[in-house]
Amino acid sequence: MLASRRTAPPRLAGLWEFPGGKVEEGELPEAALCRELAEELRVTAVVGPQLGQDLRIGDGVHLRVFVCTEVVGEPALVDHDAHRWLGLDELDDVAWIPVDAPLVEELRQLLGMSRTGPSGGADSAGPG
């Protein structure tokens, strides 16, 4: 997963976030993500299915996560001072902005990995 380190506002500078942004009036969420990726990272990508459910992060504000594939271009440093591709086992290696922090554990669960390693499958010690 791609994480980007913020430079502003000062209270969030140095913290990491998942790339994306606000959906403009009349814009579909997938189109908004494509626009934001082009504006903030100077890349294009194919936006796939939404990962999990909408997460309420404020009054009338929801966070949506989409799977993106076929990323074309190297992420540029436009609104951020660093980008980093993270594997599931590296999600705790960066300090997340408060809005994205709860999403990290949800992503782990949706993708079948706990803090201690993969879940499910033939080697799982869980019930079943």
Contact map, one row per residue, 1 for C-alpha under 8 A:
11100000000000000000000000000000000000000000000000000000000000000000000000000000000011110000000000000000000000000000000000000000
11110000000000000110000000000000000000000000000000000000000000000000000000000000001111000000000000000000000000000000000000000000
11111000000000011110000000000000000000000000000000000000000000000000000000000000001111000000000000000000000000000000000000000000
01111100000000011110000000000000000000000000000000000000000000000000000000000001111100000000000000000000000000000000000000000000
00111110000011111000000000000000000000000000000000000000000000000000000000000001111000000000000000000000000000000000000000000000
00011111100111111000000000000000000000000000000000000000000000000000000000000011110000000000000000000000000000000000000000000000
00001111110111000000000000000000000000000000000000000000000000000000000000000011100000000000000000000000000000000000000000000000
00000111111110000000000000000000000000000000000000000000000000000000000000000000000000000000000000000000000000000000000000000000
00000111111110000000000000000000000000000000000000000000000000000000000000000000000000000000000000000000000000000000000000000000
00000011111110000000000000000000000000000000000000000000000000000000000000000000000000000000000000000000000000000000000000000000
00000001111110000000000000000000000000000000000000000000000000000000000000000000000000000000000000000000000000000000000000000000
00000111111111100000000000000000000000000000000000000000000000000000000000000000000000000000000010000000000000000000000000000000
00001111111111100000000000000000000000000000000000000000000000000000000000000000000000000000000000000000000000000000000000000000
00001110000111110000000000000000000000000000000000000000000000000000000000000000000000000000000000000000000000000000000000000000
00001100000111111000000000000000000000000000000000000000000000000000000000000000000000000000011110000000000000000000000000000000
00111100000001111100000000000000000000000000000000000000000000000000000000000000000000000000011110000000000000000000000000000000
00111100000000111110000000000000000000000000000000000000000000000000000000000000000000000000000110010000000000000000000000000000
01110000000000011111000000000000000000000000000000000000000000000000000000000000000000000000000000010000000000000000000000000000
01110000000000001111100000000000000110010000000000000000000000000000000000000000000000000000000000000000000000000000000000000000
00000000000000000111110000000001100110000000000000000000000000000000000000000000000000000000000000000000000000000000000000000000
00000000000000000011111000000001100100000000000000000000000000000000000000000000000000000000000000000000000000000000000000000000
00000000000000000001111100000001000000000000000000000000000000000000000000000000000000000000000000000000000000000000000000000000
00000000000000000000111110111001100000000000000000000000000000000000000000000000000000000000000000000000000000000000000000000000
00000000000000000000011111100001000000000000000000000000000000000000000000000000000000000000000000000000000000000000000000000000
00000000000000000000001111100000000000000000000000000000000000000000000000000000000000000000000000000000000000000000000000000000
00000000000000000000000111110000000000000000000000000000000000000000000000000000000000000000000000000000000000000000000000000000
00000000000000000000001111111011000000000000000000000000000000000000000000000000000000000000000000000000000000000000000000000000
00000000000000000000001001111111000000000000000000000000000000000000000000000000000000000000000000000000000000000000000000000000
00000000000000000000001000111111100000000000000000000000000000000000000000000000000000000000000000000000000000000000000000000000
00000000000000000000000000011111110000000000001000000000000000000100000000000000000000000000000000000000000000000000000000000000
00000000000000000000000000111111111000000000000000000000000000000000000000000000000000000000000000000000000000000000000000000000
00000000000000000001111100111111111100000000000000000000000000000000000000000000000000000000000000000000000000000000000000000000
00000000000000000001101000001111111110000000001000000000000000000000000000000000000000000000000000000000000000000000000000000000
00000000000000000000000000000111111111000001111000000000000000000000000000000000000000000000000000000000000000000000000000000000
00000000000000000000000000000011111111100000000000000000000000000000000000000000000000000000000000000000000000000000000000000000
00000000000000000011100000000001111111111000000000000000000000000000000000000000000000000000000000000000000000000000000000000000
00000000000000000011000000000000111111111111100000000000000000000000000000000000000000000000000000000000000000000000000000000000
00000000000000000000000000000000011111111111000000000000000000000000000000000000000000000000000000000000000000000000000000000000
00000000000000000000000000000000001111111100000000000000000000000000000000000000000000000000000000000000000000000000000000000000
00000000000000000010000000000000000111111100000000000000000000000000000000011110000000000000000000000000000000000000000000000000
00000000000000000000000000000000000111111110000000000000000000000000000001111110000000000000000000000000000000000000000000000000
00000000000000000000000000000000000011111111000000000000000000000000000011110000000000000000000000000000000000000000000000000000
00000000000000000000000000000000000011001111100000000000000000000000001111110000000000000000000000000000000000000000000000000000
00000000000000000000000000000000010011000111110000000000000000000000011110000000000000000000000000000000000000000000000000000000
00000000000000000000000000000000010010000011111000000000000000000001111100000000000000000000000000000000000000000000000000000000
00000000000000000000000000000000010000000001111100000000000000000001111000000000000000000000000000000000000000000000000000000000
00000000000000000000000000000100110000000000111110000000000000000111100000000000000000000000000000000000000000000000000000000000
00000000000000000000000000000000000000000000011111000000000000000111100000000000000000000000000000000000000000000000000000000000
00000000000000000000000000000000000000000000001111100000000000000110000000000000000000000000000000000000000000000000000000000000
00000000000000000000000000000000000000000000000111111000000000011110000000000000000000000000000000000000000000000000000000000000
00000000000000000000000000000000000000000000000011111000000000011110000000000000000000000000000000000000000001000000000000000000
00000000000000000000000000000000000000000000000001111100000000001000000000000000000000000000000000000000000001000000000000000000
00000000000000000000000000000000000000000000000001111110000000010000000000000000000000000000000000000000000000000000000000000000
00000000000000000000000000000000000000000000000000011111000001111000000000000000000000000000000000000000000000000000000000000000
00000000000000000000000000000000000000000000000000001111100001110000000000000000000000000000000000000000000000000000000000000000
00000000000000000000000000000000000000000000000000000111111111100000000000000000000000000000000000000000000000000000000000000000
00000000000000000000000000000000000000000000000000000011111011100000000000000000000000000000000000100000000000000000000000000000
00000000000000000000000000000000000000000000000000000001111111000000000000000000000000000000000000000000000000000000000000000000
00000000000000000000000000000000000000000000000000000001111110000000000000000000000000000000000000000000000000000000000000000000
00000000000000000000000000000000000000000000000000000001011111000000000000000000000000000000000000000000000000000000000000000000
00000000000000000000000000000000000000000000000000000001111111100000000000000000000000000000000000000000000000000000000000000000
00000000000000000000000000000000000000000000000000000111110111110000000000000000000000000000000000000000000000000000000000000000
00000000000000000000000000000000000000000000000000000111100011111000000000000000000000000000000000000000000000000000000000000000
00000000000000000000000000000000000000000000000001101110000001111100000000000000000000000000000000000000000000000000000000000000
00000000000000000000000000000000000000000000000001110100000000111110000000000000000000000000000000000000000000000000000000000000
00000000000000000000000000000100000000000000001111100000000000011111000000000000000000000000000000000000000000000000000000000000
00000000000000000000000000000000000000000000001111100000000000001111100000000000000000000000000000000000000000000000000000000000
00000000000000000000000000000000000000000000111100000000000000000111111000000000000000000000000000000000000000000000000000000000
00000000000000000000000000000000000000000000111100000000000000000011111000000000000000000000000000000000000000000000000000000000
00000000000000000000000000000000000000000001110000000000000000000001111100000000000000000000000000000000000000000000000000000000
00000000000000000000000000000000000000000011110000000000000000000001111110000000000000000000000000000000000000000000000000000000
00000000000000000000000000000000000000000011100000000000000000000000011111000000000000000000000000000000000000000000000000000000
00000000000000000000000000000000000000000111000000000000000000000000001111100000000000000000000000000000000000000000000000000000
00000000000000000000000000000000000000001110000000000000000000000000000111110000000000000000000000000000000000000000000000000000
00000000000000000000000000000000000000001110000000000000000000000000000011111000001000000000000000000000000000000000000000000000
00000000000000000000000000000000000000011110000000000000000000000000000001111100000000000000000000000000000000000000000000000000
00000000000000000000000000000000000000011000000000000000000000000000000000111111111000000000000000000000000000000000000000000000
00000000000000000000000000000000000000011000000000000000000000000000000000011111100000000000000000000000000000000000000000000000
00000110000000000000000000000000000000011000000000000000000000000000000000001111100000000000000000000000000000000000000000000000
00011110000000000000000000000000000000000000000000000000000000000000000000001111111000000000000000000000000000000000000000000000
00011110000000000000000000000000000000000000000000000000000000000000000000001111111000000000000000000000000000000000000000000000
00011100000000000000000000000000000000000000000000000000000000000000000000001001111100000000000000000000000000000000000000000000
01111000000000000000000000000000000000000000000000000000000000000000000000101001111110000000000000000000000000000000000000000000
01110000000000000000000000000000000000000000000000000000000000000000000000000000011111000000000000000000000000000000000000000000
11100000000000000000000000000000000000000000000000000000000000000000000000000000001111100000000000000000000000000000000000000000
11100000000000000000000000000000000000000000000000000000000000000000000000000000000111111110000000000000000000000000000000000000
10000000000000000000000000000000000000000000000000000000000000000000000000000000000011111110000000000000000000000000000000000000
10000000000000000000000000000000000000000000000000000000000000000000000000000000000001111110000000000000000100001000000000000000
00000000000000000000000000000000000000000000000000000000000000000000000000000000000001111111000000000000000000000010100000000000
00000000000000000000000000000000000000000000000000000000000000000000000000000000000001111111110000000000000000000000000000000000
00000000000000000000000000000000000000000000000000000000000000000000000000000000000001111111110000000001000000000000000000000000
00000000000000000000000000000000000000000000000000000000000000000000000000000000000000001111111000000000000000000000000000000000
00000000000000000000000000000000000000000000000000000000000000000000000000000000000000000111111000000000000000000000000000000000
00000000000000110000000000000000000000000000000000000000000000000000000000000000000000000111111100000000000000000000000000000000
00000000000000110000000000000000000000000000000000000000000000000000000000000000000000000001111110000000000000000000000000000000
00000000000000111000000000000000000000000000000000000000000000000000000000000000000000000000011111111000000000000000000000000000
00000000000100111000000000000000000000000000000000000000000000000000000000000000000000000000001111111000000000000000000000000000
00000000000000000000000000000000000000000000000000000000000000000000000000000000000000000000000111111100000000000000000000000000
00000000000000000000000000000000000000000000000000000000100000000000000000000000000000000000000111111110000000000000000000000000
00000000000000001100000000000000000000000000000000000000000000000000000000000000000000000000000111111111000000000000000000000000
00000000000000000000000000000000000000000000000000000000000000000000000000000000000000000000000111111111100000000000000000000000
00000000000000000000000000000000000000000000000000000000000000000000000000000000000000000000000001111111110000000000000000000000
00000000000000000000000000000000000000000000000000000000000000000000000000000000000000000000000000111111111000000000000000000000
00000000000000000000000000000000000000000000000000000000000000000000000000000000000000000010000000011111111100000000000000000000
00000000000000000000000000000000000000000000000000000000000000000000000000000000000000000000000000001111111110000100000000000000
00000000000000000000000000000000000000000000000000000000000000000000000000000000000000000000000000000111111111000000000000000000
00000000000000000000000000000000000000000000000000000000000000000000000000000000000000000000000000000011111111100000000000000000
00000000000000000000000000000000000000000000000000000000000000000000000000000000000000010000000000000001111111111110000000000000
00000000000000000000000000000000000000000000000000000000000000000000000000000000000000000000000000000000111111111100000000000000
00000000000000000000000000000000000000000000000000110000000000000000000000000000000000000000000000000000011111111000000000000000
00000000000000000000000000000000000000000000000000000000000000000000000000000000000000000000000000000000001111111000000000000000
00000000000000000000000000000000000000000000000000000000000000000000000000000000000000000000000000000000000111111100011100000000
00000000000000000000000000000000000000000000000000000000000000000000000000000000000000010000000000000000000111111111111000000000
00000000000000000000000000000000000000000000000000000000000000000000000000000000000000000000000000000000100110011111111000000000
00000000000000000000000000000000000000000000000000000000000000000000000000000000000000001000000000000000000100001111100000000000
00000000000000000000000000000000000000000000000000000000000000000000000000000000000000000000000000000000000000001111110000000000
00000000000000000000000000000000000000000000000000000000000000000000000000000000000000001000000000000000000000001111111000000000
00000000000000000000000000000000000000000000000000000000000000000000000000000000000000000000000000000000000000011101111100010000
00000000000000000000000000000000000000000000000000000000000000000000000000000000000000000000000000000000000000011100111110010000
00000000000000000000000000000000000000000000000000000000000000000000000000000000000000000000000000000000000000010000011111110100
00000000000000000000000000000000000000000000000000000000000000000000000000000000000000000000000000000000000000000000001111110000
00000000000000000000000000000000000000000000000000000000000000000000000000000000000000000000000000000000000000000000000111110000
00000000000000000000000000000000000000000000000000000000000000000000000000000000000000000000000000000000000000000000000111111000
00000000000000000000000000000000000000000000000000000000000000000000000000000000000000000000000000000000000000000000011111111100
00000000000000000000000000000000000000000000000000000000000000000000000000000000000000000000000000000000000000000000000000111110
00000000000000000000000000000000000000000000000000000000000000000000000000000000000000000000000000000000000000000000000100011111
00000000000000000000000000000000000000000000000000000000000000000000000000000000000000000000000000000000000000000000000000001111
00000000000000000000000000000000000000000000000000000000000000000000000000000000000000000000000000000000000000000000000000000111
